[in-house]
Amino acid sequence: MSPAATPRAKARRFAYYALLLCALTVTAAVVSFTRGNWLGIVWVLLAGLSSNVAWYYLRRSRAA
C-alpha cells in the first residue's frame, strides 16, 4: 500500500478539499451579497457545511 493510500492520508486530503470548497463558497457568498442577491444565504449555509466536513475529516486523520 502506498503512503498516499493510507486512511490517514485520505482523510487529510478530504479535509483539504473541504477547506478549499469552504473558501470558494465564502467567496461566492461575498460576491452574491455585493451584487445585492440574497442567494448568498445559500452559499453561507454551504460554507458552514463544508467547514464542518473539513473539521470532521481533519479530526479523523489525527485519530488514525
Buried (B, 14 or more C-beta within 10 A) or exposed (E): EEEEEEEEBBBBEBBEBBBEBBEBBBEBBEEBBEEEEEEBEEBBEBBEBBBEBBBBBBEBBEEE
